[in-house]
Amino acid sequence: MQYKKKPKKKRGQEEPKITRVKLPRGREVIGVVEERHGGNKMKINCLDGKTRNCRVPGRLRRRLWLRPNDVVIVEPWELGGDTRGDIIFKYTHTQIAWLKKKGYLESEKTEF
């Protein structure tokens, strides 16, 4: 009985093809994580020009790990929607590149 060897995957050479990217619907907004405040709260700079204090909902708390400069989708709250919201999705690197290519996201922000 012979066993077939599985082909080895080479690191860093293949990028997954983007077939679908989740885009914001309704009141949802794309934002960038500015800083973490501790617990499940963080400061998000949204593309609508507002800075929101957002949290990760309980159902996503263990699955969604966020760091500064991650691109996310934010759903503003009904009350206090200009200052608060929930983080509902995090984009991968290839999805961010697709968003920049299609014009949904600015290429680079310059400081100063």
C-alpha positions in Angstrom: 0.0 0.0 0.0 1.5 3.3 -1.1 0.8 6.7 0.3 0.8 9.8 -1.8 2.7 12.7 -0.6 0.8 16.0 -0.3 2.4 18.9 -2.2 4.0 21.4 0.1 2.6 24.9 0.2 5.2 27.6 -0.4 5.0 30.5 1.9 4.3 34.0 0.7 4.0 33.2 -3.0 0.3 32.7 -3.4 -2.3 35.4 -2.5 -5.9 34.3 -2.3 -8.0 35.8 -5.1 -10.6 38.2 -3.9 -14.0 37.2 -5.2 -16.2 39.2 -2.7 -15.4 41.9 -0.2 -18.0 42.9 2.4 -18.9 46.5 1.9 -20.7 48.8 4.4 -24.5 48.7 4.1 -27.0 51.2 5.4 -25.6 53.1 8.3 -22.3 51.2 8.5 -19.0 53.0 7.9 -15.5 52.0 7.2 -12.9 53.0 9.8 -9.3 52.6 10.9 -8.4 51.6 14.5 -6.4 54.5 16.0 -5.7 53.2 19.5 -6.9 50.6 22.0 -8.4 51.8 25.3 -8.4 48.4 27.0 -11.0 45.7 27.5 -13.0 45.6 24.2 -13.0 49.3 23.5 -11.0 51.3 21.0 -10.9 54.6 19.2 -11.8 54.4 15.5 -11.2 57.1 12.9 -14.1 56.7 10.5 -14.2 57.7 6.8 -17.2 60.0 7.4 -14.9 62.3 9.3 -15.9 61.4 12.9 -13.9 59.7 15.6 -15.9 57.1 17.5 -15.3 55.2 20.7 -16.2 51.7 19.6 -16.5 48.3 21.2 -16.4 44.7 20.0 -19.7 43.0 20.6 -19.7 39.9 22.9 -20.4 37.5 20.0 -17.2 38.6 18.2 -15.0 39.2 21.3 -12.9 36.1 21.1 -12.9 35.8 17.3 -12.0 39.3 16.3 -8.5 40.4 17.3 -7.7 44.0 16.5 -4.6 46.2 16.5 -3.9 49.8 15.6 -4.1 50.6 11.8 -6.6 47.7 11.1 -9.4 48.6 8.8 -12.9 47.7 10.1 -16.6 48.2 9.5 -18.3 50.2 12.2 -22.0 50.3 12.9 -22.9 53.5 14.8 -25.3 53.2 17.7 -28.9 54.5 17.6 -28.3 56.9 20.5 -25.0 58.7 20.4 -24.1 57.4 16.9 -21.7 60.3 16.3 -19.5 59.3 19.2 -20.1 55.5 19.7 -20.5 52.3 17.7 -19.9 48.6 17.3 -17.1 46.9 15.3 -18.7 44.2 13.2 -16.0 43.2 10.6 -12.2 43.3 10.1 -10.6 43.4 6.6 -7.6 41.3 5.6 -4.6 42.7 3.8 -5.8 41.5 0.4 -9.2 43.0 1.0 -7.7 46.3 2.0 -5.6 46.4 -1.2 -8.8 45.7 -3.2 -10.6 48.5 -1.4 -7.8 51.0 -2.2 -7.7 49.9 -5.8 -11.5 50.4 -6.2 -11.4 53.8 -4.4 -13.4 52.9 -1.3 -10.3 53.6 0.9 -7.7 56.3 0.6 -4.2 55.1 -0.3 -2.1 56.7 2.4 -2.7 59.4 4.9 0.2 61.7 5.4 1.1 63.1 8.8 1.9 66.8 9.1 
